[in-house]
Amino acid sequence: MSIVIYLVAMALTTYLIRMIPFTAFRKQIRSEFLRSFLYYVPFAVLGAMTFPAVFYSTGNVITAIAGTLVAVILALFNRSLIIVALSAVLTAFITGIFLP
């Protein structure tokens, strides 16, 4: 029975989080600051959730840092997503081979 209570609580929480903005902002938001803030919130939350996990994904922080550095450098040079991802994985793999 307690699992049903947990499921109902999760459903209500998810529903409230999604419905409060719809009820609070019925008219179009005209403030440029608020619109730009709301535009970037999903990117910031996604980055905050995934970036720390990158350093624990390989089991070795050094290989993770090497792969992240390669990904950041290639992204700064506007390389495609597939090139950035494959290069980061390959760098982390090769670094892991040469580390003791």
C-alpha positions as CSV (number, residue, x, y, z in Angstrom):
1,M,0.0,0.0,0.0
2,S,2.9,2.4,0.7
3,I,4.1,2.1,-2.9
4,V,0.7,3.5,-4.1
5,I,1.1,6.5,-1.7
6,Y,4.6,7.1,-3.1
7,L,3.3,6.9,-6.7
8,V,0.5,9.3,-6.0
9,A,2.8,11.7,-4.2
10,M,5.2,11.7,-7.2
11,A,2.4,12.2,-9.7
12,L,1.0,15.1,-7.7
13,T,4.5,16.7,-7.4
14,T,5.2,16.3,-11.1
15,Y,1.8,17.7,-12.0
16,L,2.1,20.7,-9.7
17,I,5.6,21.5,-11.0
18,R,4.2,21.5,-14.6
19,M,0.9,23.3,-13.9
20,I,2.1,26.2,-11.6
21,P,3.8,28.1,-14.4
22,F,0.7,27.8,-16.6
23,T,-1.6,29.2,-14.0
24,A,0.9,31.9,-12.8
25,F,1.7,33.2,-16.3
26,R,-1.5,33.4,-18.2
27,K,-0.5,36.3,-20.3
28,Q,2.5,36.6,-22.6
29,I,5.7,37.5,-20.7
30,R,6.9,40.9,-22.0
31,S,10.0,41.3,-19.8
32,E,13.0,40.6,-21.9
33,F,15.1,39.7,-18.8
34,L,12.5,37.2,-17.6
35,R,12.1,35.7,-21.0
36,S,15.8,35.3,-21.5
37,F,16.1,33.9,-18.0
38,L,13.4,31.3,-18.6
39,Y,14.9,30.4,-22.0
40,Y,18.3,29.5,-20.5
41,V,17.0,27.6,-17.4
42,P,16.7,24.2,-19.1
43,F,20.3,24.4,-20.4
44,A,21.6,25.4,-17.0
45,V,19.8,22.7,-15.2
46,L,20.9,20.1,-17.7
47,G,24.5,21.2,-17.4
48,A,24.4,21.2,-13.6
49,M,23.0,17.7,-13.6
50,T,25.3,16.1,-16.2
51,F,28.7,17.9,-15.8
52,P,29.5,16.5,-12.3
53,A,28.6,13.0,-13.5
54,V,31.2,13.3,-16.3
55,F,34.0,13.0,-13.8
56,Y,32.8,9.8,-12.3
57,S,31.7,8.1,-15.6
58,T,35.0,6.4,-16.4
59,G,36.0,5.3,-12.9
60,N,39.2,7.4,-13.1
61,V,39.1,11.1,-12.7
62,I,42.2,11.7,-14.9
63,T,40.8,9.9,-17.9
64,A,37.5,11.9,-17.4
65,I,39.4,15.2,-17.2
66,A,41.4,14.4,-20.4
67,G,38.2,13.5,-22.3
68,T,36.4,16.6,-21.0
69,L,39.3,18.9,-22.0
70,V,39.4,17.5,-25.5
71,A,35.6,17.9,-25.8
72,V,35.7,21.5,-24.6
73,I,38.6,22.4,-26.9
74,L,36.9,20.8,-30.0
75,A,33.6,22.5,-29.1
76,L,35.3,25.8,-28.9
77,F,36.5,25.3,-32.5
78,N,32.9,24.6,-33.6
79,R,33.4,20.9,-34.5
80,S,30.3,18.7,-34.9
81,L,28.7,16.9,-32.0
82,I,29.7,13.5,-33.3
83,I,33.4,14.5,-33.7
84,V,33.4,16.0,-30.2
85,A,31.8,13.0,-28.6
86,L,33.9,10.4,-30.4
87,S,37.1,12.3,-29.7
88,A,36.4,12.7,-26.1
89,V,35.6,8.9,-25.8
90,L,38.7,8.0,-27.7
91,T,40.9,10.3,-25.6
92,A,39.5,8.9,-22.3
93,F,40.0,5.3,-23.6
94,I,43.6,5.9,-24.7
95,T,44.4,7.8,-21.5
96,G,43.0,4.8,-19.5
97,I,45.2,2.4,-21.4
98,F,48.4,4.3,-20.7
99,L,47.7,4.9,-17.0
100,P,48.7,2.3,-14.5
